[in-house]
Amino acid sequence: MVFRNKEKMKKKLKLGLGSALIFTILGTGTFVQVSVVNADTEQVSMKEGTVLHAWCWSFNTIKDNMQAIKDAGYTSVQTSPINAVVAGNGGNKSLTNWYYQYQPTVYTIGNYQLGTEEEFKEMNRVADQYGIKIIVDAVLNHTTSDYNQIDQQIKSIPNWTHGNTQITNWGNRYDVTQNSLLGLYDWNTQNEYVQQYLLNFLKQAVADGADGFRYDAAKHIELPGEYGSNFWNVILNNGSEFQYGEILQDSISNEAGYGQLMSITASNYGQQIRYALKDRRVAAGNLANYQVSGVDPANLVLWVESHDTYANDDQESTWMSDEDIRLGWAMITARAKGTPLFFSRPVGGGNGTRFTGQSQIGDAGSDLYKDATVAAVNKFHNAMVGESEYIRNPNGDEQVAMIERGSKGAVIVNLVSGDKYLDSETNLADGTYTDQVSGRQFNVSNGRITGSVPSRSAVVLYDAKDDETVSASIDGYKEGNNSISAATEVTLKAKNAQTATYKIDNGQEVAFQDGDKITVGEGLEAGQSTTVTVSATGADGQTASKSYTFTMKDPNAETNIYFQNPDNWSDVYVYMYNATNTQLLGAWPGTKMTKDSSGRYTISVPALYETEGVKVLFTNNSGAQYPQNTGFDFKAEGVYSKDGLVADVPEGITRISFDNPGGWDSANLYAYYGNPVQMPLGAWPGQAMTKDAQGNFYIDLPEEYLDLNVKIIFSQPGTSNQFPASIGFDLVKSGNYNKDGLK
């Protein structure tokens, strides 16, 4: 299995530069009118902004570079896949092993390449501080090709896979969507249990702070109505803000169908941009043509190159230099429509070399993502939201492309060596414009622009107003409530402030400078709080203020966790370790848990574990354990099954579960109490229970039933099978039952 050949093995449709245009041609240019909206960069939506593809960066690396990402003008960051994956080549983090990221073994958050779920959450928290959105690369088409590596959590889902019979006819929709990509076990995406399993993963990512998703190999998953599927109808309802599918275009890719559901990739447009860079010339009409039919260009994701074109064995875009990337990025990002995606290459990569060994999985890529030209074009893109677009070759010279946005700004790209002097028509308003990269000046008068574009470079012309907003904050903490476990040093931040002050509770205001540090929480007892208010005033009298409350956690406080024991082990042990591999409950197998009145197993541990990245494994100390490798994330009062955390139940509700006694496709719950008999779930057989991914059943009931001495009976619809046979089991809060009663 050579997963690196993924792109190569997908059928491509190579389009020449003479393709028919879908825009109105006016002379030597192309004009596109878009509706005008507020162009305040603080209000740029994810779709309208720019995305950094932080390829192979760890969660901590992204977090540590958030300021640089913000300063470079990106509005979103795309991660690599966040779920558990095959630890290929012994977990070696050479970038040559990148493709193992696309071989899921189980859909829990965190993996050896990127970091833990707690680190994912922390990255998202810091991103929120900077106004950066997070897009997760979601691999929902397939798992790994190594069946033995697939977790039992997946294998326990009935009829979960289409198998791994490989695609042979790339021109056939059925073959491409229902068979296996490169021998990777293909999800049975028509299966409702599969859909719910994958949807729960996406919802957990959103709950952890993700804002959007990129769907890998999306064209390999059938559209609604194809082959009896409603996969996308279910999956896209996950609560995220922005979603797009990887649709590598060919004769059966049906971009229009996918484009009605979500944004999609414009892979042929990226190919056309690379042709222009190689030829060092581009006609305005060809630059304007997105090469996608039947899709609003606003719903396209644009790139100069992707991780596939760069990192696959055919090295389709590896030939490009940093200079080529700058020029290509300037052309696509200056445009009015489409969401530009900047691929972060490895350190030293390009010019025909994929992996130089100067960086590895987990590290940041090269500094090109924050290059002065790249950053200037990003900021231009954000500032020009809502402005119309006109693309021209000044004076008919196809070695120069000029993308004008209304009358407010333009990006001009010189594709060849040697300066290009301009004396051209323009839509820009009269005035003098300063290039945001080089500082060169261009003059516009009576509808003509004059000036000189440097060799092999892009100039960015508009009135770039500095952000003069006054702000004050505490770095790394959210406004409002925060928890600490000891006196903590924090950093005070002030921006565009002539004066800045802080005060603690009702104390005196104290002046500070940006970057000053103070200690909060000294002398606080457990449960006590202190509030720090930071304020700033600008030279124009503009003011800003924020308040942060810090509550001291009790270092001796305890919390419980619970295990449902789905396999009916006679003994249950829990093993815990933290980020430094400290064994918190002793050496393997850890500490024995206690069975409670609901049939679950429980243990009390320090509540501080929730903030210390603790991992949890359950075992019977006789060879069985859950999970099989990296532990589940610790959650205070968390209820676990063999697949990890069980979804939280709303306040006032108790969840009752029933182990499938074998072969039941569905189950009902009948409840009764009192004399005369009351039936809160209706007459026999009561209400239908919900079947989970493991084939067992559950139902949520009001906790008030617990005070009514309710009895319950489980039954199989359409048969005489019921448990118990006569007088019902006692209803117990969070009761975990099998056919013999409470487990």
Residue pairs with C-beta under 8 A, 6 or more apart in sequence:
1 145
1 182
1 183
1 184
2 182
2 313
3 99
3 100
3 102
3 103
3 182
3 184
4 99
4 311
4 312
4 313
5 182
5 312
5 313
5 314
6 99
6 102
6 181
6 182
6 308
6 312
7 248
7 308
7 309
7 312
7 314
7 316
8 312
8 313
8 314
9 182
10 170
10 248
10 250
11 170
11 171
11 250
11 251
12 248
12 249
12 250
12 271
13 249
13 250
13 251
13 268
14 271
15 268
15 271
15 272
15 291
17 272
17 275
17 276
17 282
17 283
17 286
18 286
19 286
19 289
19 291
20 289
21 30
21 285
21 288
21 289
22 289
22 290
22 293
23 30
23 31
23 32
23 285
23 288
23 289
24 30
24 31
25 285
26 390
27 392
28 284
28 392
28 393
28 395
28 396
29 284
29 390
29 391
29 392
29 393
30 284
30 285
30 287
30 288
30 390
30 391
30 392
31 388
31 389
31 390
31 391
32 288
32 336
32 337
32 388
32 389
32 390
32 391
33 388
33 389
34 336
34 337
34 386
34 387
34 388
34 389
35 386
36 386
36 387
37 385
37 386
38 385
38 386
39 382
39 383
39 384
39 385
39 386
39 387
41 379
41 382
41 383
41 385
41 467
42 131
44 75
44 382
44 385
45 241
45 242
46 75
46 76
46 133
46 135
46 211
46 212
46 241
46 242
46 339
47 242
47 263
47 298
47 299
47 339
48 339
48 382
48 385
49 74
49 75
49 76
49 133
49 339
49 381
49 382
50 73
50 74
50 75
50 76
50 333
50 339
50 340
50 342
50 378
50 381
50 382
51 74
51 75
51 76
51 77
51 78
51 135
51 301
51 339
51 340
51 341
51 342
52 69
52 72
52 74
52 76
52 77
52 78
52 342
52 344
52 369
53 78
53 306
53 307
53 341
53 342
53 343
53 344
54 61
54 62
54 77
54 78
54 79
54 80
54 344
54 364
54 365
55 80
55 98
55 307
55 343
55 344
55 345
55 365
56 80
56 95
56 98
56 101
56 113
56 346
56 361
56 362
56 363
56 365
57 65
57 79
57 80
57 114
57 344
57 362
57 363
57 364
57 365
58 113
58 114
58 115
58 119
58 361
58 362
58 363
59 79
59 114
59 115
59 116
59 119
59 120
59 122
59 123
60 115
60 119
60 123
61 362
61 363
61 364
62 69
62 77
62 79
62 123
62 127
63 119
63 122
63 123
63 126
63 127
65 364
66 126
66 127
66 129
66 130
66 132
67 130
68 370
69 77
69 130
69 132
69 369
69 370
70 130
70 131
70 132
71 370
71 375
72 369
72 370
72 374
72 375
72 378
73 375
73 376
73 377
73 378
73 379
73 381
73 382
74 132
74 342
74 369
74 378
75 131
75 132
75 133
75 382
76 132
76 133
76 134
76 135
76 211
76 212
76 242
77 127
77 132
77 133
77 134
77 135
78 135
78 136
78 137
78 214
78 341
79 114
79 134
79 135
79 136
79 137
80 98
80 101
80 113
80 114
80 137
81 101
81 102
81 104
81 111
81 136
81 137
81 138
81 139
81 216
82 109
82 110
82 111
82 114
82 120
82 136
82 137
82 205
83 104
83 106
83 107
83 108
83 109
83 111
83 139
83 201
84 104
84 105
84 106
84 107
84 108
84 110
84 111
84 151
84 629
84 630
85 100
85 101
85 102
85 103
85 104
85 105
85 111
85 112
85 113
85 144
86 100
86 103
86 105
86 144
86 146
86 149
87 100
87 112
88 97
88 99
88 100
88 103
89 97
89 100
91 112
93 113
93 360
93 361
93 362
94 355
94 357
94 360
94 361
95 311
95 346
95 354
95 355
95 359
95 360
95 361
96 355
97 361
98 307
98 311
98 361
99 311
100 113
101 111
101 113
101 137
102 139
102 216
103 143
103 144
103 145
103 146
103 149
103 184
104 139
104 142
104 143
104 144
105 143
105 144
105 149
105 150
105 151
105 154
106 150
106 151
106 153
106 154
106 627
107 153
107 154
107 197
107 198
107 200
107 201
108 117
108 201
108 627
108 630
108 632
108 644
109 117
109 120
109 201
109 204
109 205
109 208
109 633
110 116
110 117
110 118
110 119
110 120
110 630
110 633
111 630
112 630
113 361
113 362
114 120
114 362
116 579
116 613
116 615
116 633
117 208
117 633
118 613
118 633
119 613
120 208
120 209
121 208
121 209
123 134
123 209
124 134
124 208
124 209
124 210
125 209
125 478
126 476
127 133
127 134
127 209
128 209
128 478
129 473
129 475
129 476
129 478
133 211
133 212
133 241
133 242
134 209
134 210
134 211
134 212
135 210
135 211
135 212
135 213
135 214
135 242
136 205
136 210
136 212
136 213
136 214
137 213
137 214
137 216
138 201
138 202
138 205
138 213
138 214
138 215
138 216
139 216
139 217
140 187
140 189
140 198
140 215
140 216
140 221
140 235
141 181
141 184
141 186
141 187
141 189
141 215
141 216
141 217
141 218
141 220
141 221
142 180
142 181
142 184
142 185
142 186
142 187
142 217
142 220
143 150
143 154
143 161
143 184
143 185
143 187
144 150
144 184
144 185
145 164
145 182
145 183
145 184
145 185
147 185
150 185
151 627
151 628
152 628
152 642
153 627
153 642
153 643
153 644
153 693
154 160
154 197
156 643
156 693
156 694
156 695
157 191
157 193
157 194
157 197
157 693
157 694
158 191
158 193
158 695
159 188
159 191
160 187
160 188
160 191
160 193
160 194
161 185
161 186
161 187
161 188
162 178
162 179
162 180
162 186
162 187
162 188
163 179
163 180
163 185
163 186
164 180
164 183
164 184
164 185
164 186
165 179
165 180
166 179
166 180
166 181
166 182
166 183
167 175
167 176
167 179
167 180
167 181
168 175
168 179
169 175
169 176
170 176
170 250
170 252
171 250
171 251
171 252
172 252
173 222
173 226
173 252
173 254
174 227
176 219
176 220
176 252
177 219
177 220
177 221
177 222
177 226
177 227
178 186
178 222
178 227
179 186
180 186
181 217
181 220
186 220
187 194
187 198
187 221
188 194
189 195
189 221
189 222
189 229
189 231
190 222
190 227
190 228
190 229
190 230
190 231
192 234
193 691
193 693
195 230
195 231
195 234
195 235
196 234
196 693
197 693
198 235
199 234
199 235
199 237
199 238
200 647
202 213
202 235
202 238
202 240
203 238
203 239
205 213
206 238
206 239
206 240
210 240
211 240
211 241
211 242
212 240
212 241
212 242
212 243
212 244
213 238
213 240
213 242
213 243
213 244
214 243
214 244
214 245
214 246
215 221
215 243
215 244
215 245
215 246
215 262
216 246
217 246
218 245
218 246
218 247
218 258
218 264
219 245
219 246
219 247
219 248
219 253
219 254
219 258
221 229
221 231
221 232
222 229
222 231
223 229
223 232
223 254
223 257
223 258
223 261
224 230
224 231
224 232
224 233
224 261
232 261
232 262
236 243
236 261
236 262
242 263
242 339
243 262
243 263
244 262
244 263
244 264
244 265
244 301
244 339
245 258
245 261
245 262
245 263
245 264
245 265
246 264
246 265
247 253
247 255
247 258
247 264
247 265
247 267
248 265
248 267
248 308
249 255
249 266
249 267
249 268
249 291
249 292
255 264
255 292
255 293
255 294
255 295
256 293
256 294
256 295
258 264
259 292
259 294
259 295
259 296
259 299
259 300
262 299
263 299
263 300
263 301
263 339
264 292
264 295
264 299
264 300
264 301
265 300
265 301
265 303
265 306
266 290
266 291
266 292
266 300
266 301
266 302
266 303
266 338
267 306
268 291
268 292
269 289
269 290
269 291
269 292
269 300
269 302
269 332
270 302
270 303
270 304
270 305
270 306
270 309
271 291
272 286
272 289
272 291
273 304
273 328
273 331
273 332
274 304
274 305
274 309
274 316
274 317
274 320
274 328
276 282
276 286
276 287
276 328
276 331
276 415
277 304
277 320
277 324
277 327
277 328
277 415
278 319
280 399
280 415
280 416
281 398
281 399
281 415
281 416
282 331
282 393
282 398
282 401
282 415
283 393
283 398
284 391
284 392
284 393
284 398
284 401
287 331
287 391
287 401
287 403
288 391
290 297
290 300
290 302
290 337
290 338
292 300
296 337
297 337
297 338
298 337
298 338
300 337
300 338
300 339
301 338
301 339
301 340
301 341
302 332
302 333
302 335
302 338
302 339
302 340
302 341
303 332
303 340
303 341
303 342
303 343
304 317
304 320
304 324
304 325
304 328
304 329
304 332
304 342
304 343
305 316
305 317
305 320
305 325
305 328
305 343
306 317
306 341
306 343
307 343
308 316
309 316
309 317
310 316
310 317
310 318
310 343
310 345
310 349
310 354
311 354
315 352
315 354
318 349
318 350
318 352
318 353
318 354
319 350
319 351
319 352
320 328
320 350
320 351
321 350
321 351
322 350
322 366
322 368
322 371
323 456
325 345
325 350
325 368
326 368
326 371
326 373
326 374
326 457
326 458
327 413
327 415
327 456
327 457
327 458
329 340
329 342
329 373
329 374
329 377
330 373
330 377
330 411
330 413
330 458
330 460
331 401
331 403
331 411
331 413
332 338
332 340
333 340
333 377
333 378
333 380
333 381
333 411
334 377
334 380
334 381
334 384
334 403
334 405
334 410
334 411
335 389
335 391
335 403
336 384
336 387
336 388
336 389
336 405
337 389
340 381
342 369
342 374
344 364
344 365
344 366
344 368
344 369
345 365
345 366
345 368
346 354
346 355
346 356
346 358
346 359
346 365
346 366
347 356
347 358
347 359
347 363
347 364
347 365
347 366
348 356
348 358
348 359
348 366
349 355
349 356
349 365
349 366
359 365
368 374
372 437
373 437
373 457
373 458
373 460
376 436
376 437
376 460
377 411
377 458
377 460
379 436
379 464
380 405
380 409
380 411
380 436
380 460
380 462
380 464
383 409
383 462
383 464
384 405
384 406
384 408
384 409
384 462
387 405
387 406
387 408
387 409
388 405
388 406
389 403
389 404
389 405
390 403
390 404
390 427
391 401
391 402
391 403
391 404
392 401
392 402
392 404
392 424
392 425
393 400
393 401
393 402
394 400
394 402
394 412
394 422
394 424
394 425
394 449
395 422
395 423
395 424
397 420
399 414
399 415
399 416
399 420
400 412
400 413
400 414
400 415
400 420
400 422
400 453
401 412
401 413
401 415
402 410
402 411
402 412
402 413
402 424
402 426
403 410
403 411
403 412
403 413
404 410
404 426
404 427
404 428
405 462
406 427
407 427
407 428
407 429
408 428
408 429
408 462
408 463
409 428
409 433
409 460
409 461
409 462
409 463
410 426
410 428
410 433
410 449
410 461
410 462
411 458
411 459
411 460
411 461
412 422
412 453
412 458
412 459
412 461
413 453
413 457
413 458
414 420
414 453
414 454
414 455
414 456
414 457
414 458
415 456
416 455
416 456
417 455
417 456
418 455
419 452
419 453
419 454
419 455
420 452
420 453
421 450
421 451
421 452
421 453
422 442
422 449
422 450
422 451
422 452
422 453
423 448
423 449
423 450
424 448
424 449
425 447
425 448
425 449
426 444
426 447
426 448
426 449
427 447
428 444
428 449
428 461
429 444
430 444
430 445
430 446
431 443
431 444
432 441
432 442
432 443
432 444
433 441
433 442
433 443
433 444
433 461
433 462
433 463
434 440
434 441
434 442
434 461
435 441
435 442
435 459
435 460
435 461
436 460
436 461
436 462
436 464
437 457
437 458
437 459
437 460
438 454
438 457
438 459
440 451
440 452
440 454
440 459
441 451
442 449
442 450
442 451
442 459
442 461
443 449
443 450
443 451
444 450
451 459
453 459
467 496
468 496
468 538
469 495
469 496
469 542
469 544
470 495
470 496
470 497
470 536
470 537
470 538
470 542
470 543
470 544
471 493
471 494
471 495
471 496
471 497
471 536
471 544
472 492
472 493
472 494
472 495
472 497
472 500
472 534
472 535
472 536
472 544
472 545
472 546
473 479
473 492
473 493
473 534
473 546
474 490
474 491
474 492
474 493
474 532
474 534
474 546
474 548
475 490
475 491
475 492
475 493
476 490
476 491
477 490
477 548
478 548
479 546
479 547
479 548
480 547
480 548
480 549
481 549
481 551
482 548
482 549
482 550
482 551
483 550
483 551
483 553
483 611
484 520
484 521
484 550
484 551
484 552
484 553
485 552
485 553
485 555
485 608
485 611
486 521
486 555
487 519
487 520
487 521
487 522
487 524
488 519
488 520
488 521
488 550
489 517
489 518
489 519
490 517
490 518
490 519
490 520
490 532
491 515
491 516
491 517
492 500
492 502
492 512
492 514
492 515
492 516
492 517
492 518
492 534
493 514
493 515
493 534
494 500
494 512
494 513
494 514
494 534
494 536
495 514
495 536
496 536
496 538
497 514
497 536
497 537
497 538
498 537
498 538
498 539
499 511
499 536
499 537
500 511
500 512
500 513
500 514
500 534
500 535
500 536
500 537
501 509
501 510
501 511
501 512
501 534
501 535
501 536
502 509
502 510
502 512
502 518
502 532
502 533
502 534
502 535
503 509
503 510
503 532
503 533
504 520
504 530
504 531
504 532
505 530
505 531
509 535
512 518
512 534
518 532
520 530
520 532
520 550
521 530
521 550
521 552
524 530
524 550
524 552
525 552
526 552
526 553
526 554
526 555
526 556
526 557
527 551
527 552
527 554
528 551
528 552
529 549
529 550
529 551
529 552
530 549
530 550
531 547
531 548
531 549
531 550
532 547
532 548
532 550
533 545
533 546
533 547
533 548
534 545
534 546
534 547
534 548
535 543
535 544
535 545
536 543
536 544
536 545
537 543
553 607
553 608
553 611
554 607
555 606
555 608
556 606
557 606
557 607
557 608
558 604
558 605
558 606
558 607
559 604
559 605
559 606
559 607
559 609
559 610
559 636
559 637
560 602
560 603
560 604
560 605
560 636
560 637
561 574
561 602
561 603
561 605
561 616
561 634
561 635
561 636
561 637
561 638
561 639
561 640
562 596
562 600
562 601
562 602
562 637
562 638
562 639
562 640
562 734
563 572
563 574
563 593
563 600
563 601
563 602
563 618
563 639
563 640
563 641
564 599
564 600
564 639
564 640
564 641
564 646
564 657
564 736
564 743
565 572
565 599
565 600
565 601
565 736
565 743
566 641
566 642
566 659
566 694
566 696
567 620
567 624
567 642
568 659
568 738
568 743
569 620
569 622
569 624
570 620
571 592
571 620
571 621
572 592
572 593
572 595
572 601
572 618
572 619
572 620
573 589
573 590
573 591
573 592
573 593
573 618
573 619
573 620
573 621
574 585
574 590
574 591
574 593
574 603
574 616
574 617
574 618
574 619
575 583
575 585
575 588
575 589
575 590
575 591
575 616
575 617
575 618
575 619
575 631
576 583
576 584
576 585
576 590
576 605
576 609
576 614
576 615
576 616
576 617
576 631
576 634
577 583
577 584
577 614
577 615
577 631
578 584
578 609
578 612
578 613
578 614
578 615
579 612
579 613
583 590
584 605
584 609
584 614
585 591
585 605
588 619
589 619
589 621
590 617
590 619
591 603
593 601
593 602
593 603
593 618
594 601
594 602
594 603
595 601
595 602
596 602
597 732
597 742
598 732
598 733
598 734
598 735
598 736
598 742
599 732
599 735
599 736
599 737
599 742
599 743
600 639
600 734
600 736
600 743
607 636
609 634
609 636
610 634
610 635
610 636
614 633
614 634
615 630
615 631
615 632
615 633
615 634
616 631
616 632
616 633
616 634
616 640
617 625
617 626
617 627
617 631
617 632
618 625
618 626
618 640
618 642
619 625
619 626
626 640
626 641
626 642
626 643
627 642
627 644
632 640
632 644
632 645
633 645
635 645
638 645
639 645
639 646
639 734
640 646
641 694
642 694
643 693
643 694
646 655
649 655
649 700
650 700
652 702
652 703
652 704
653 700
653 701
653 702
653 703
654 700
654 701
654 702
654 703
654 705
654 706
654 733
654 734
654 735
655 698
655 699
655 700
655 701
655 734
656 669
656 698
656 699
656 700
656 701
656 712
656 731
656 734
656 735
656 737
657 696
657 697
657 698
657 735
657 736
657 737
658 667
658 669
658 689
658 696
658 697
658 698
658 714
658 737
658 738
659 696
659 736
659 737
659 738
659 739
659 743
660 667
660 695
660 696
660 697
661 721
661 723
661 738
661 739
664 697
664 716
664 721
665 691
666 688
666 689
666 691
666 697
666 716
666 717
667 688
667 689
667 691
667 697
667 714
667 715
667 716
667 717
668 685
668 686
668 687
668 688
668 689
668 714
668 715
668 716
668 717
669 681
669 686
669 687
669 689
669 699
669 712
669 713
669 714
670 679
670 681
670 684
670 685
670 686
670 712
670 713
670 714
670 715
670 728
671 679
671 680
671 681
671 686
671 701
671 705
671 710
671 711
671 712
671 728
671 731
672 678
672 679
672 680
672 710
672 711
672 728
673 680
673 708
673 709
673 710
673 711
674 708
674 709
678 708
679 686
680 705
680 708
680 710
681 687
685 715
685 717
686 713
686 715
687 699
688 717
689 697
689 698
689 699
689 714
690 697
690 698
690 699
691 697
692 698
697 714
701 731
703 733
705 731
706 731
706 732
706 733
709 730
710 730
710 731
711 727
711 728
711 729
711 730
711 731
712 728
712 729
712 730
712 731
712 737
713 722
713 723
713 724
713 728
713 729
714 722
714 723
714 737
714 739
715 721
715 722
715 723
716 722
723 739
723 740
724 741
729 735
729 737
729 741
729 742
732 742
735 742
736 742
736 743
737 743
